[in-house]
Amino acid sequence: MEEKDREKPQRHLFRLSHIGMWTKLRPGIWNFLKRASKLYELHLCTMGSKAYATEIAKVLDPRGSLFAGAYYLKSQ
């Protein structure tokens, strides 16, 4: 785990219970997203459903400060 990620939870496996899925995040993801958001406008892109996009956004960006809020979905 990267040094700056120590302030984040050690947890990288998340259960998205009401859509019946598990997801595992890569080590260093929060540090990467924080640094990238200072340089770029970030968007969450997925071929999954709107429910999946919403849940994964909550996992990756619980405070809503990293992503610009636009989600590109396969289907609405």
Long-range contacts (C-beta under 8 A, 24 or more apart in sequence): 1-27, 1-28, 2-27, 2-28, 2-31, 4-31, 4-34, 5-29, 5-30, 5-31, 14-59, 16-52, 16-55, 16-56, 16-59, 18-51, 18-55, 19-49, 19-51, 19-52, 19-55, 21-52, 21-55, 23-56, 23-59, 25-59, 25-60, 29-60, 30-60, 33-60, 33-61, 33-66, 34-66, 37-65, 37-66, 37-67, 41-68, 42-66, 42-67, 42-68, 43-67, 43-68, 43-70, 43-71, 43-72, 44-70, 44-71, 44-72, 45-71, 45-72, 46-71, 46-72, 46-73, 46-74, 47-73, 47-74, 48-73, 48-74, 49-73, 49-74, 49-75, 50-75, 50-76
